[in-house]
Amino acid sequence: MGLKETAPLAGFSWRTDDGGGTLAIVKYEQAVDEEADAGGRAAAQQWILEYNEDDVRATAALRKLARRPARDLPSIEVAQA
């Protein structure tokens, strides 16, 4: 299970519903496209910053969760249901 599947166990959710590695690559290409309009590049850059920030915040939430006693941790089976 990856970050996107486990972070919700810690109560975390991303600001975007359509996030993922494939979309991140598309946004990166838009952000660095010198032929695109400046507004489009800026919007793509902002999306990348927020997406990466959410990944960092999700990791922090999981680390905090992992410090709890094992008996207090949520079941993975419940999360997958």
HTML snippet that shows the backbone in 3Dmol.js (N, CA, C, O; Angstrom):
<script src="https://3Dmol.org/build/3Dmol-min.js"></script>
<div id="view" style="width:600px;height:400px;position:relative"></div>
<script>
const pdb = `
ATOM      1  N   MET A   1       0.852  -1.184   0.000  1.00  0.00           N
ATOM      2  CA  MET A   1       0.000   0.000   0.000  1.00  0.00           C
ATOM      3  C   MET A   1       0.889   1.236   0.000  1.00  0.00           C
ATOM      4  O   MET A   1       1.897   1.307   0.703  1.00  0.00           O
ATOM      5  N   GLY A   2       0.488   2.193  -0.800  1.00  0.00           N
ATOM      6  CA  GLY A   2       1.251   3.413  -0.918  1.00  0.00           C
ATOM      7  C   GLY A   2       0.668   4.541  -0.080  1.00  0.00           C
ATOM      8  O   GLY A   2      -0.297   4.355   0.660  1.00  0.00           O
ATOM      9  N   LEU A   3       1.266   5.692  -0.211  1.00  0.00           N
ATOM     10  CA  LEU A   3       0.874   6.874   0.551  1.00  0.00           C
ATOM     11  C   LEU A   3      -0.595   7.237   0.322  1.00  0.00           C
ATOM     12  O   LEU A   3      -1.310   7.569   1.268  1.00  0.00           O
ATOM     13  N   LYS A   4      -1.037   7.175  -0.923  1.00  0.00           N
ATOM     14  CA  LYS A   4      -2.425   7.548  -1.232  1.00  0.00           C
ATOM     15  C   LYS A   4      -3.434   6.616  -0.573  1.00  0.00           C
ATOM     16  O   LYS A   4      -4.547   7.032  -0.253  1.00  0.00           O
ATOM     17  N   GLU A   5      -3.050   5.354  -0.368  1.00  0.00           N
ATOM     18  CA  GLU A   5      -3.951   4.388   0.256  1.00  0.00           C
ATOM     19  C   GLU A   5      -3.888   4.418   1.777  1.00  0.00           C
ATOM     20  O   GLU A   5      -4.879   4.118   2.442  1.00  0.00           O
ATOM     21  N   THR A   6      -2.734   4.775   2.335  1.00  0.00           N
ATOM     22  CA  THR A   6      -2.577   4.701   3.790  1.00  0.00           C
ATOM     23  C   THR A   6      -2.837   6.018   4.513  1.00  0.00           C
ATOM     24  O   THR A   6      -3.271   6.004   5.665  1.00  0.00           O
ATOM     25  N   ALA A   7      -2.588   7.137   3.878  1.00  0.00           N
ATOM     26  CA  ALA A   7      -2.780   8.432   4.551  1.00  0.00           C
ATOM     27  C   ALA A   7      -4.205   8.637   5.052  1.00  0.00           C
ATOM     28  O   ALA A   7      -4.381   9.238   6.112  1.00  0.00           O
ATOM     29  N   PRO A   8      -5.237   8.166   4.340  1.00  0.00           N
ATOM     30  CA  PRO A   8      -6.590   8.308   4.883  1.00  0.00           C
ATOM     31  C   PRO A   8      -6.778   7.601   6.232  1.00  0.00           C
ATOM     32  O   PRO A   8      -7.658   7.980   7.004  1.00  0.00           O
ATOM     33  N   LEU A   9      -5.958   6.574   6.528  1.00  0.00           N
ATOM     34  CA  LEU A   9      -6.014   5.933   7.841  1.00  0.00           C
ATOM     35  C   LEU A   9      -5.685   6.923   8.952  1.00  0.00           C
ATOM     36  O   LEU A   9      -6.145   6.779  10.085  1.00  0.00           O
ATOM     37  N   ALA A  10      -4.881   7.932   8.612  1.00  0.00           N
ATOM     38  CA  ALA A  10      -4.485   8.961   9.565  1.00  0.00           C
ATOM     39  C   ALA A  10      -5.406  10.174   9.477  1.00  0.00           C
ATOM     40  O   ALA A  10      -5.138  11.205  10.093  1.00  0.00           O
ATOM     41  N   GLY A  11      -6.484  10.051   8.716  1.00  0.00           N
ATOM     42  CA  GLY A  11      -7.428  11.154   8.580  1.00  0.00           C
ATOM     43  C   GLY A  11      -7.016  12.202   7.572  1.00  0.00           C
ATOM     44  O   GLY A  11      -7.586  13.294   7.554  1.00  0.00           O
ATOM     45  N   PHE A  12      -6.037  11.900   6.729  1.00  0.00           N
ATOM     46  CA  PHE A  12      -5.545  12.883   5.774  1.00  0.00           C
ATOM     47  C   PHE A  12      -6.234  12.724   4.426  1.00  0.00           C
ATOM     48  O   PHE A  12      -6.525  11.609   3.994  1.00  0.00           O
ATOM     49  N   SER A  13      -6.494  13.854   3.765  1.00  0.00           N
ATOM     50  CA  SER A  13      -6.999  13.829   2.399  1.00  0.00           C
ATOM     51  C   SER A  13      -6.322  14.928   1.597  1.00  0.00           C
ATOM     52  O   SER A  13      -5.990  15.992   2.122  1.00  0.00           O
ATOM     53  N   TRP A  14      -6.126  14.651   0.331  1.00  0.00           N
ATOM     54  CA  TRP A  14      -5.473  15.612  -0.555  1.00  0.00           C
ATOM     55  C   TRP A  14      -6.459  16.698  -0.958  1.00  0.00           C
ATOM     56  O   TRP A  14      -7.671  16.484  -0.956  1.00  0.00           O
ATOM     57  N   ARG A  15      -5.929  17.861  -1.302  1.00  0.00           N
ATOM     58  CA  ARG A  15      -6.773  18.976  -1.733  1.00  0.00           C
ATOM     59  C   ARG A  15      -7.374  18.726  -3.112  1.00  0.00           C
ATOM     60  O   ARG A  15      -8.389  19.326  -3.465  1.00  0.00           O
ATOM     61  N   THR A  16      -6.765  17.860  -3.878  1.00  0.00           N
ATOM     62  CA  THR A  16      -7.267  17.565  -5.216  1.00  0.00           C
ATOM     63  C   THR A  16      -7.705  16.111  -5.289  1.00  0.00           C
ATOM     64  O   THR A  16      -7.053  15.224  -4.737  1.00  0.00           O
ATOM     65  N   ASP A  17      -8.805  15.878  -5.971  1.00  0.00           N
ATOM     66  CA  ASP A  17      -9.293  14.513  -6.131  1.00  0.00           C
ATOM     67  C   ASP A  17      -8.616  13.798  -7.291  1.00  0.00           C
ATOM     68  O   ASP A  17      -8.642  12.570  -7.371  1.00  0.00           O
ATOM     69  N   ASP A  18      -8.016  14.560  -8.179  1.00  0.00           N
ATOM     70  CA  ASP A  18      -7.454  13.974  -9.390  1.00  0.00           C
ATOM     71  C   ASP A  18      -5.938  13.856  -9.348  1.00  0.00           C
ATOM     72  O   ASP A  18      -5.292  13.766 -10.392  1.00  0.00           O
ATOM     73  N   GLY A  19      -5.372  13.854  -8.159  1.00  0.00           N
ATOM     74  CA  GLY A  19      -3.929  13.780  -8.034  1.00  0.00           C
ATOM     75  C   GLY A  19      -3.384  12.398  -8.333  1.00  0.00           C
ATOM     76  O   GLY A  19      -4.083  11.393  -8.197  1.00  0.00           O
ATOM     77  N   GLY A  20      -2.157  12.365  -8.730  1.00  0.00           N
ATOM     78  CA  GLY A  20      -1.494  11.103  -9.009  1.00  0.00           C
ATOM     79  C   GLY A  20      -0.249  11.358  -9.826  1.00  0.00           C
ATOM     80  O   GLY A  20      -0.043  12.456 -10.344  1.00  0.00           O
ATOM     81  N   GLY A  21       0.570  10.348  -9.935  1.00  0.00           N
ATOM     82  CA  GLY A  21       1.836  10.491 -10.633  1.00  0.00           C
ATOM     83  C   GLY A  21       1.698  10.902 -12.081  1.00  0.00           C
ATOM     84  O   GLY A  21       2.468  11.728 -12.571  1.00  0.00           O
ATOM     85  N   THR A  22       0.719  10.333 -12.774  1.00  0.00           N
ATOM     86  CA  THR A  22       0.544  10.658 -14.191  1.00  0.00           C
ATOM     87  C   THR A  22       0.156  12.118 -14.369  1.00  0.00           C
ATOM     88  O   THR A  22       0.714  12.813 -15.219  1.00  0.00           O
ATOM     89  N   LEU A  23      -0.798  12.586 -13.568  1.00  0.00           N
ATOM     90  CA  LEU A  23      -1.207  13.983 -13.675  1.00  0.00           C
ATOM     91  C   LEU A  23      -0.068  14.915 -13.256  1.00  0.00           C
ATOM     92  O   LEU A  23       0.082  15.999 -13.820  1.00  0.00           O
ATOM     93  N   ALA A  24       0.727  14.505 -12.279  1.00  0.00           N
ATOM     94  CA  ALA A  24       1.860  15.325 -11.854  1.00  0.00           C
ATOM     95  C   ALA A  24       2.850  15.523 -13.002  1.00  0.00           C
ATOM     96  O   ALA A  24       3.416  16.605 -13.152  1.00  0.00           O
ATOM     97  N   ILE A  25       3.056  14.505 -13.794  1.00  0.00           N
ATOM     98  CA  ILE A  25       3.953  14.629 -14.950  1.00  0.00           C
ATOM     99  C   ILE A  25       3.368  15.595 -15.974  1.00  0.00           C
ATOM    100  O   ILE A  25       4.092  16.419 -16.533  1.00  0.00           O
ATOM    101  N   VAL A  26       2.074  15.500 -16.221  1.00  0.00           N
ATOM    102  CA  VAL A  26       1.412  16.416 -17.149  1.00  0.00           C
ATOM    103  C   VAL A  26       1.549  17.856 -16.649  1.00  0.00           C
ATOM    104  O   VAL A  26       1.875  18.758 -17.421  1.00  0.00           O
ATOM    105  N   LYS A  27       1.298  18.065 -15.361  1.00  0.00           N
ATOM    106  CA  LYS A  27       1.403  19.413 -14.789  1.00  0.00           C
ATOM    107  C   LYS A  27       2.836  19.930 -14.874  1.00  0.00           C
ATOM    108  O   LYS A  27       3.059  21.109 -15.149  1.00  0.00           O
ATOM    109  N   TYR A  28       3.808  19.045 -14.637  1.00  0.00           N
ATOM    110  CA  TYR A  28       5.205  19.455 -14.742  1.00  0.00           C
ATOM    111  C   TYR A  28       5.519  19.917 -16.156  1.00  0.00           C
ATOM    112  O   TYR A  28       6.155  20.953 -16.352  1.00  0.00           O
ATOM    113  N   GLU A  29       5.072  19.145 -17.140  1.00  0.00           N
ATOM    114  CA  GLU A  29       5.316  19.527 -18.529  1.00  0.00           C
ATOM    115  C   GLU A  29       4.674  20.872 -18.848  1.00  0.00           C
ATOM    116  O   GLU A  29       5.251  21.672 -19.583  1.00  0.00           O
ATOM    117  N   GLN A  30       3.494  21.127 -18.307  1.00  0.00           N
ATOM    118  CA  GLN A  30       2.850  22.429 -18.501  1.00  0.00           C
ATOM    119  C   GLN A  30       3.639  23.532 -17.804  1.00  0.00           C
ATOM    120  O   GLN A  30       3.770  24.634 -18.336  1.00  0.00           O
ATOM    121  N   ALA A  31       4.160  23.244 -16.627  1.00  0.00           N
ATOM    122  CA  ALA A  31       4.875  24.244 -15.830  1.00  0.00           C
ATOM    123  C   ALA A  31       6.179  24.691 -16.474  1.00  0.00           C
ATOM    124  O   ALA A  31       6.611  25.827 -16.279  1.00  0.00           O
ATOM    125  N   VAL A  32       6.804  23.810 -17.234  1.00  0.00           N
ATOM    126  CA  VAL A  32       8.099  24.152 -17.844  1.00  0.00           C
ATOM    127  C   VAL A  32       8.006  24.460 -19.335  1.00  0.00           C
ATOM    128  O   VAL A  32       9.025  24.722 -19.973  1.00  0.00           O
ATOM    129  N   ASP A  33       6.811  24.432 -19.892  1.00  0.00           N
ATOM    130  CA  ASP A  33       6.618  24.689 -21.318  1.00  0.00           C
ATOM    131  C   ASP A  33       6.785  26.173 -21.604  1.00  0.00           C
ATOM    132  O   ASP A  33       5.905  26.976 -21.292  1.00  0.00           O
ATOM    133  N   GLU A  34       7.902  26.527 -22.190  1.00  0.00           N
ATOM    134  CA  GLU A  34       8.199  27.940 -22.458  1.00  0.00           C
ATOM    135  C   GLU A  34       7.289  28.538 -23.526  1.00  0.00           C
ATOM    136  O   GLU A  34       7.200  29.760 -23.653  1.00  0.00           O
ATOM    137  N   GLU A  35       6.622  27.694 -24.286  1.00  0.00           N
ATOM    138  CA  GLU A  35       5.723  28.187 -25.323  1.00  0.00           C
ATOM    139  C   GLU A  35       4.296  28.394 -24.814  1.00  0.00           C
ATOM    140  O   GLU A  35       3.474  28.990 -25.510  1.00  0.00           O
ATOM    141  N   ALA A  36       3.996  27.911 -23.615  1.00  0.00           N
ATOM    142  CA  ALA A  36       2.660  28.073 -23.037  1.00  0.00           C
ATOM    143  C   ALA A  36       2.532  29.472 -22.443  1.00  0.00           C
ATOM    144  O   ALA A  36       3.526  30.145 -22.172  1.00  0.00           O
ATOM    145  N   ASP A  37       1.289  29.891 -22.249  1.00  0.00           N
ATOM    146  CA  ASP A  37       1.080  31.218 -21.661  1.00  0.00           C
ATOM    147  C   ASP A  37       1.518  31.211 -20.188  1.00  0.00           C
ATOM    148  O   ASP A  37       1.487  30.181 -19.515  1.00  0.00           O
ATOM    149  N   ALA A  38       1.919  32.379 -19.722  1.00  0.00           N
ATOM    150  CA  ALA A  38       2.451  32.506 -18.367  1.00  0.00           C
ATOM    151  C   ALA A  38       1.426  32.101 -17.315  1.00  0.00           C
ATOM    152  O   ALA A  38       1.790  31.519 -16.294  1.00  0.00           O
ATOM    153  N   GLY A  39       0.147  32.399 -17.549  1.00  0.00           N
ATOM    154  CA  GLY A  39      -0.897  32.034 -16.588  1.00  0.00           C
ATOM    155  C   GLY A  39      -1.038  30.527 -16.455  1.00  0.00           C
ATOM    156  O   GLY A  39      -1.214  30.013 -15.351  1.00  0.00           O
ATOM    157  N   GLY A  40      -0.963  29.822 -17.568  1.00  0.00           N
ATOM    158  CA  GLY A  40      -1.051  28.369 -17.547  1.00  0.00           C
ATOM    159  C   GLY A  40       0.139  27.741 -16.843  1.00  0.00           C
ATOM    160  O   GLY A  40      -0.011  26.783 -16.085  1.00  0.00           O
ATOM    161  N   ARG A  41       1.326  28.288 -17.099  1.00  0.00           N
ATOM    162  CA  ARG A  41       2.526  27.788 -16.411  1.00  0.00           C
ATOM    163  C   ARG A  41       2.432  28.034 -14.920  1.00  0.00           C
ATOM    164  O   ARG A  41       2.756  27.159 -14.117  1.00  0.00           O
ATOM    165  N   ALA A  42       1.985  29.233 -14.548  1.00  0.00           N
ATOM    166  CA  ALA A  42       1.874  29.563 -13.120  1.00  0.00           C
ATOM    167  C   ALA A  42       0.853  28.665 -12.419  1.00  0.00           C
ATOM    168  O   ALA A  42       1.084  28.224 -11.294  1.00  0.00           O
ATOM    169  N   ALA A  43      -0.266  28.396 -13.078  1.00  0.00           N
ATOM    170  CA  ALA A  43      -1.286  27.520 -12.486  1.00  0.00           C
ATOM    171  C   ALA A  43      -0.744  26.105 -12.302  1.00  0.00           C
ATOM    172  O   ALA A  43      -0.998  25.475 -11.276  1.00  0.00           O
ATOM    173  N   ALA A  44      -0.003  25.604 -13.282  1.00  0.00           N
ATOM    174  CA  ALA A  44       0.583  24.263 -13.183  1.00  0.00           C
ATOM    175  C   ALA A  44       1.626  24.215 -12.071  1.00  0.00           C
ATOM    176  O   ALA A  44       1.702  23.241 -11.323  1.00  0.00           O
ATOM    177  N   GLN A  45       2.426  25.271 -11.968  1.00  0.00           N
ATOM    178  CA  GLN A  45       3.430  25.327 -10.896  1.00  0.00           C
ATOM    179  C   GLN A  45       2.764  25.333  -9.526  1.00  0.00           C
ATOM    180  O   GLN A  45       3.233  24.661  -8.608  1.00  0.00           O
ATOM    181  N   GLN A  46       1.686  26.075  -9.380  1.00  0.00           N
ATOM    182  CA  GLN A  46       0.960  26.122  -8.108  1.00  0.00           C
ATOM    183  C   GLN A  46       0.369  24.759  -7.777  1.00  0.00           C
ATOM    184  O   GLN A  46       0.410  24.329  -6.625  1.00  0.00           O
ATOM    185  N   TRP A  47      -0.183  24.075  -8.778  1.00  0.00           N
ATOM    186  CA  TRP A  47      -0.741  22.743  -8.561  1.00  0.00           C
ATOM    187  C   TRP A  47       0.334  21.804  -8.040  1.00  0.00           C
ATOM    188  O   TRP A  47       0.109  21.060  -7.086  1.00  0.00           O
ATOM    189  N   ILE A  48       1.510  21.840  -8.673  1.00  0.00           N
ATOM    190  CA  ILE A  48       2.624  20.972  -8.255  1.00  0.00           C
ATOM    191  C   ILE A  48       3.039  21.281  -6.816  1.00  0.00           C
ATOM    192  O   ILE A  48       3.255  20.364  -6.023  1.00  0.00           O
ATOM    193  N   LEU A  49       3.150  22.558  -6.480  1.00  0.00           N
ATOM    194  CA  LEU A  49       3.528  22.929  -5.115  1.00  0.00           C
ATOM    195  C   LEU A  49       2.526  22.400  -4.096  1.00  0.00           C
ATOM    196  O   LEU A  49       2.916  21.857  -3.062  1.00  0.00           O
ATOM    197  N   GLU A  50       1.248  22.557  -4.381  1.00  0.00           N
ATOM    198  CA  GLU A  50       0.223  22.090  -3.445  1.00  0.00           C
ATOM    199  C   GLU A  50       0.191  20.566  -3.364  1.00  0.00           C
ATOM    200  O   GLU A  50       0.024  20.000  -2.284  1.00  0.00           O
ATOM    201  N   TYR A  51       0.349  19.916  -4.496  1.00  0.00           N
ATOM    202  CA  TYR A  51       0.346  18.457  -4.526  1.00  0.00           C
ATOM    203  C   TYR A  51       1.521  17.905  -3.718  1.00  0.00           C
ATOM    204  O   TYR A  51       1.349  16.986  -2.917  1.00  0.00           O
ATOM    205  N   ASN A  52       2.707  18.462  -3.925  1.00  0.00           N
ATOM    206  CA  ASN A  52       3.879  18.018  -3.181  1.00  0.00           C
ATOM    207  C   ASN A  52       3.757  18.352  -1.693  1.00  0.00           C
ATOM    208  O   ASN A  52       4.161  17.561  -0.841  1.00  0.00           O
ATOM    209  N   GLU A  53       3.201  19.519  -1.387  1.00  0.00           N
ATOM    210  CA  GLU A  53       2.989  19.881   0.017  1.00  0.00           C
ATOM    211  C   GLU A  53       2.038  18.880   0.676  1.00  0.00           C
ATOM    212  O   GLU A  53       2.260  18.465   1.813  1.00  0.00           O
ATOM    213  N   ASP A  54       0.996  18.499  -0.028  1.00  0.00           N
ATOM    214  CA  ASP A  54       0.062  17.517   0.524  1.00  0.00           C
ATOM    215  C   ASP A  54       0.746  16.166   0.745  1.00  0.00           C
ATOM    216  O   ASP A  54       0.460  15.490   1.733  1.00  0.00           O
ATOM    217  N   ASP A  55       1.636  15.767  -0.152  1.00  0.00           N
ATOM    218  CA  ASP A  55       2.382  14.519   0.057  1.00  0.00           C
ATOM    219  C   ASP A  55       3.213  14.598   1.345  1.00  0.00           C
ATOM    220  O   ASP A  55       3.272  13.635   2.109  1.00  0.00           O
ATOM    221  N   VAL A  56       3.841  15.729   1.575  1.00  0.00           N
ATOM    222  CA  VAL A  56       4.641  15.910   2.794  1.00  0.00           C
ATOM    223  C   VAL A  56       3.734  15.890   4.023  1.00  0.00           C
ATOM    224  O   VAL A  56       4.064  15.261   5.028  1.00  0.00           O
ATOM    225  N   ARG A  57       2.602  16.572   3.945  1.00  0.00           N
ATOM    226  CA  ARG A  57       1.667  16.590   5.071  1.00  0.00           C
ATOM    227  C   ARG A  57       1.079  15.202   5.331  1.00  0.00           C
ATOM    228  O   ARG A  57       0.848  14.829   6.481  1.00  0.00           O
ATOM    229  N   ALA A  58       0.840  14.445   4.272  1.00  0.00           N
ATOM    230  CA  ALA A  58       0.326  13.081   4.421  1.00  0.00           C
ATOM    231  C   ALA A  58       1.364  12.198   5.112  1.00  0.00           C
ATOM    232  O   ALA A  58       1.025  11.396   5.983  1.00  0.00           O
ATOM    233  N   THR A  59       2.612  12.350   4.724  1.00  0.00           N
ATOM    234  CA  THR A  59       3.682  11.579   5.358  1.00  0.00           C
ATOM    235  C   THR A  59       3.794  11.928   6.832  1.00  0.00           C
ATOM    236  O   THR A  59       3.970  11.040   7.667  1.00  0.00           O
ATOM    237  N   ALA A  60       3.695  13.203   7.159  1.00  0.00           N
ATOM    238  CA  ALA A  60       3.750  13.627   8.565  1.00  0.00           C
ATOM    239  C   ALA A  60       2.578  13.047   9.356  1.00  0.00           C
ATOM    240  O   ALA A  60       2.748  12.633  10.503  1.00  0.00           O
ATOM    241  N   ALA A  61       1.404  13.015   8.754  1.00  0.00           N
ATOM    242  CA  ALA A  61       0.234  12.456   9.434  1.00  0.00           C
ATOM    243  C   ALA A  61       0.425  10.969   9.703  1.00  0.00           C
ATOM    244  O   ALA A  61       0.055  10.480  10.771  1.00  0.00           O
ATOM    245  N   LEU A  62       0.994  10.254   8.750  1.00  0.00           N
ATOM    246  CA  LEU A  62       1.248   8.824   8.945  1.00  0.00           C
ATOM    247  C   LEU A  62       2.312   8.577  10.003  1.00  0.00           C
ATOM    248  O   LEU A  62       2.206   7.635  10.788  1.00  0.00           O
ATOM    249  N   ARG A  63       3.331   9.417  10.025  1.00  0.00           N
ATOM    250  CA  ARG A  63       4.374   9.269  11.058  1.00  0.00           C
ATOM    251  C   ARG A  63       3.785   9.483  12.441  1.00  0.00           C
ATOM    252  O   ARG A  63       4.111   8.765  13.386  1.00  0.00           O
ATOM    253  N   LYS A  64       2.911  10.479  12.551  1.00  0.00           N
ATOM    254  CA  LYS A  64       2.259  10.733  13.832  1.00  0.00           C
ATOM    255  C   LYS A  64       1.394   9.538  14.234  1.00  0.00           C
ATOM    256  O   LYS A  64       1.395   9.128  15.395  1.00  0.00           O
ATOM    257  N   LEU A  65       0.664   8.990  13.280  1.00  0.00           N
ATOM    258  CA  LEU A  65      -0.181   7.829  13.542  1.00  0.00           C
ATOM    259  C   LEU A  65       0.663   6.630  13.983  1.00  0.00           C
ATOM    260  O   LEU A  65       0.286   5.906  14.905  1.00  0.00           O
ATOM    261  N   ALA A  66       1.798   6.426  13.325  1.00  0.00           N
ATOM    262  CA  ALA A  66       2.655   5.271  13.610  1.00  0.00           C
ATOM    263  C   ALA A  66       3.274   5.338  15.010  1.00  0.00           C
ATOM    264  O   ALA A  66       3.722   4.318  15.535  1.00  0.00           O
ATOM    265  N   ARG A  67       3.301   6.503  15.604  1.00  0.00           N
ATOM    266  CA  ARG A  67       3.854   6.647  16.958  1.00  0.00           C
ATOM    267  C   ARG A  67       2.862   6.233  18.039  1.00  0.00           C
ATOM    268  O   ARG A  67       3.221   6.118  19.211  1.00  0.00           O
ATOM    269  N   ARG A  68       1.613   6.010  17.639  1.00  0.00           N
ATOM    270  CA  ARG A  68       0.596   5.603  18.605  1.00  0.00           C
ATOM    271  C   ARG A  68       0.771   4.133  18.974  1.00  0.00           C
ATOM    272  O   ARG A  68       1.357   3.371  18.205  1.00  0.00           O
ATOM    273  N   PRO A  69       0.271   3.728  20.138  1.00  0.00           N
ATOM    274  CA  PRO A  69       0.327   2.302  20.482  1.00  0.00           C
ATOM    275  C   PRO A  69      -0.417   1.471  19.432  1.00  0.00           C
ATOM    276  O   PRO A  69      -1.429   1.905  18.883  1.00  0.00           O
ATOM    277  N   ALA A  70       0.096   0.287  19.167  1.00  0.00           N
ATOM    278  CA  ALA A  70      -0.474  -0.577  18.123  1.00  0.00           C
ATOM    279  C   ALA A  70      -1.958  -0.836  18.341  1.00  0.00           C
ATOM    280  O   ALA A  70      -2.718  -0.926  17.377  1.00  0.00           O
ATOM    281  N   ARG A  71      -2.372  -0.955  19.583  1.00  0.00           N
ATOM    282  CA  ARG A  71      -3.790  -1.256  19.849  1.00  0.00           C
ATOM    283  C   ARG A  71      -4.708  -0.097  19.437  1.00  0.00           C
ATOM    284  O   ARG A  71      -5.911  -0.291  19.261  1.00  0.00           O
ATOM    285  N   ASP A  72      -4.144   1.103  19.283  1.00  0.00           N
ATOM    286  CA  ASP A  72      -4.942   2.272  18.908  1.00  0.00           C
ATOM    287  C   ASP A  72      -4.944   2.533  17.396  1.00  0.00           C
ATOM    288  O   ASP A  72      -5.615   3.452  16.926  1.00  0.00           O
ATOM    289  N   LEU A  73      -4.201   1.735  16.646  1.00  0.00           N
ATOM    290  CA  LEU A  73      -4.107   1.967  15.205  1.00  0.00           C
ATOM    291  C   LEU A  73      -5.336   1.424  14.486  1.00  0.00           C
ATOM    292  O   LEU A  73      -5.875   0.391  14.882  1.00  0.00           O
ATOM    293  N   PRO A  74      -5.787   2.109  13.429  1.00  0.00           N
ATOM    294  CA  PRO A  74      -6.954   1.630  12.685  1.00  0.00           C
ATOM    295  C   PRO A  74      -6.607   0.365  11.903  1.00  0.00           C
ATOM    296  O   PRO A  74      -5.452   0.137  11.545  1.00  0.00           O
ATOM    297  N   SER A  75      -7.604  -0.434  11.651  1.00  0.00           N
ATOM    298  CA  SER A  75      -7.430  -1.657  10.879  1.00  0.00           C
ATOM    299  C   SER A  75      -7.305  -1.322   9.400  1.00  0.00           C
ATOM    300  O   SER A  75      -8.053  -0.496   8.877  1.00  0.00           O
ATOM    301  N   ILE A  76      -6.370  -1.956   8.739  1.00  0.00           N
ATOM    302  CA  ILE A  76      -6.226  -1.776   7.288  1.00  0.00           C
ATOM    303  C   ILE A  76      -7.438  -2.380   6.588  1.00  0.00           C
ATOM    304  O   ILE A  76      -7.882  -1.863   5.563  1.00  0.00           O
ATOM    305  N   GLU A  77      -7.973  -3.463   7.130  1.00  0.00           N
ATOM    306  CA  GLU A  77      -9.141  -4.098   6.527  1.00  0.00           C
ATOM    307  C   GLU A  77     -10.340  -3.141   6.509  1.00  0.00           C
ATOM    308  O   GLU A  77     -11.097  -3.116   5.539  1.00  0.00           O
ATOM    309  N   VAL A  78     -10.510  -2.373   7.555  1.00  0.00           N
ATOM    310  CA  VAL A  78     -11.602  -1.402   7.608  1.00  0.00           C
ATOM    311  C   VAL A  78     -11.408  -0.336   6.539  1.00  0.00           C
ATOM    312  O   VAL A  78     -12.370   0.094   5.903  1.00  0.00           O
ATOM    313  N   ALA A  79     -10.167   0.091   6.340  1.00  0.00           N
ATOM    314  CA  ALA A  79      -9.873   1.138   5.366  1.00  0.00           C
ATOM    315  C   ALA A  79     -10.130   0.662   3.937  1.00  0.00           C
ATOM    316  O   ALA A  79     -10.472   1.472   3.075  1.00  0.00           O
ATOM    317  N   GLN A  80      -9.975  -0.613   3.674  1.00  0.00           N
ATOM    318  CA  GLN A  80     -10.148  -1.133   2.335  1.00  0.00           C
ATOM    319  C   GLN A  80     -11.607  -1.472   2.026  1.00  0.00           C
ATOM    320  O   GLN A  80     -11.970  -1.665   0.866  1.00  0.00           O
ATOM    321  N   ALA A  81     -12.430  -1.542   3.053  1.00  0.00           N
ATOM    322  CA  ALA A  81     -13.835  -1.923   2.851  1.00  0.00           C
ATOM    323  C   ALA A  81     -14.618  -0.847   2.152  1.00  0.00           C
ATOM    324  O   ALA A  81     -15.813  -1.013   1.908  1.00  0.00           O
TER     325      ALA A  81
END
`;
const viewer = $3Dmol.createViewer("view");
viewer.addModel(pdb, "pdb");
viewer.setStyle({}, {cartoon: {color: "spectrum"}});
viewer.zoomTo();
viewer.render();
</script>
